[in-house]
Amino acid sequence: MKISSHAVARMLGTWQEGPGPAHQRLSDRLRLLILDGRISLGAALPSERDLGTALGTSRTTVGAAFRTLVEHGYLATQARTRATVRLPGDTAPRQPVRTDAETIDLSFAAPAAPVEILHAAFATALEQLPRHFERHGYDRHGTAELREAVAEWYQRRGLPTRPDHILITNGAQHALALLTRVLLSPRDTVLIDHPTYPHAITTFTQARARLLPVAVGSAAGPSPGSAMGSAGWDTEQLQAAGRVANLAYLIPDFHNPTGMCMSTSVRQRLRLACPTVVDETMTDLALDVPSPEPLALHMPTAISVGSVSKSVWGGLRTGWIRAVPPLLERVAQARPTTDLGTPIVEQLATATLLSEHQTRRSDALQHLRSQRDALRHALTEYLPEVHTLQPVGGVTLWATFREPISSRLAAVAPDHGVTIAAGPRFGVGGAFERNIRLPYTLPPDQLVQGIRRLARAEQALLHGATGTHTPAPIA
Ligand SMILES: Cc1ncc(COP(=O)(O)O)c(C=O)c1O
């Protein structure tokens, strides 16, 4: 399969930012795309010249990046043919399993929309919209309706909050990017949970920050099959790291990817010397434990970010920052270089969803529990050697293989009709090569099917990269 220069350029995104020579950044990015399965094994890359033109860089840079990939076994070249993607140690030509079935995407951790609830919220939003017609519609802080609804969401959680403590963003990721722009300078150090949310890693590294990972979860961990509850955050380690960091980024509520929740005692004791961003994207998804107290209740200087992406629907693209007004003013001032505000209709709909308490619906939580259970049963049945811990909330499960096969498994999985997120995406320095993150946001039958396909991919990998046996056709 040939892959066009424009498709590769799109996948590479902002590869030019970051330290080191351009050819090295390019080869690193291409290697990650291959290991993530986003550029399929066996795919023929565009010529050096075409890719150079699409990327606005020289043919020499692309040539040097390709040579590095060839040296490390990620590309095969032959005279007068396009370079093809392979894995180190993979000597035979690829024979992808043929399937007409649609690929099951286990790399995305987000639920489908609750259709009727969204219809009702948008109908209300459209009725309210004319209130805003007299003004221009640009508001860097967000509408009064949504700022009030978010402030009330915090009040219900026991954290006194006024609307002027809230700035509305286009999702939690946007909130994180805005805070990074305001709070970080090149070469600053950011304390992160390890593992953590991959787009946070990219956001900080693109701002040229250095990462200071602090492990979440003990090395031994709770016994297999037990719940991922309060284990995880080490107060002393966090505080020591906080003394040298310029910023901390924590996901204490149903952590992505492990599903762990920081215990109340750690919340009460934790004092970090640096500004701390608390990601509360998963807060409303408590499955087995009571909803956690906001970390800002114990750490009043904490800057919180949140959204309705996981509790309702990511397509709303609506989130927020909770902080003191002077910091929010700095964020608002920094905003116009990338955006001039959040769409009004989405804000009005989100305000209705929050004020009608639609972010903690018992039916949605029950669905998530049964999907999580289906995923865990499928793992026990089809991948029994994989070790998992029961996530107590959130939408993802962190699975551990016996062998360090995660990146190679992610690379071959699409051949078997499933995509996954490899463990190293959630860490730094190549860590988590034995882990993969599995979301339970799809219906149970698709989760079971996805795990069956993953088990076949693992078999193919362990019996030789191209499969020395004929895998059963994908059902
Ligand atoms: C921990 C965490 N933070 C932030 C985000 C981004 O959320 P949003 O869709 O609101 O931008 C995600 C999405 O996966 C997430 O898992």
PDBQT file of the ligand as one rigid body, heavy atoms in Angstrom, charges set to zero:
ROOT
HETATM    1  C1  LIG A 501      -6.567  13.081  31.512  1.00  0.00    +0.000 C 
HETATM    2  C2  LIG A 501      -7.123  13.798  30.321  1.00  0.00    +0.000 A 
HETATM    3  N1  LIG A 501      -7.020  15.132  30.251  1.00  0.00    +0.000 NA
HETATM    4  C3  LIG A 501      -7.496  15.815  29.207  1.00  0.00    +0.000 A 
HETATM    5  C4  LIG A 501      -8.102  15.175  28.156  1.00  0.00    +0.000 A 
HETATM    6  C5  LIG A 501      -8.603  15.986  26.998  1.00  0.00    +0.000 C 
HETATM    7  O1  LIG A 501      -9.952  16.252  27.217  1.00  0.00    +0.000 OA
HETATM    8  P1  LIG A 501     -10.811  17.165  26.248  1.00  0.00    +0.000 P 
HETATM    9  O2  LIG A 501     -11.474  16.247  25.273  1.00  0.00    +0.000 OA
HETATM   10  O3  LIG A 501     -11.796  17.821  27.166  1.00  0.00    +0.000 OA
HETATM   11  O4  LIG A 501      -9.918  18.140  25.596  1.00  0.00    +0.000 OA
HETATM   12  C6  LIG A 501      -8.218  13.793  28.173  1.00  0.00    +0.000 A 
HETATM   13  C7  LIG A 501      -8.821  13.093  27.039  1.00  0.00    +0.000 C 
HETATM   14  O5  LIG A 501      -8.586  11.926  26.820  1.00  0.00    +0.000 OA
HETATM   15  C8  LIG A 501      -7.730  13.087  29.288  1.00  0.00    +0.000 A 
HETATM   16  O6  LIG A 501      -7.804  11.764  29.356  1.00  0.00    +0.000 OA
ENDROOT
TORSDOF 0
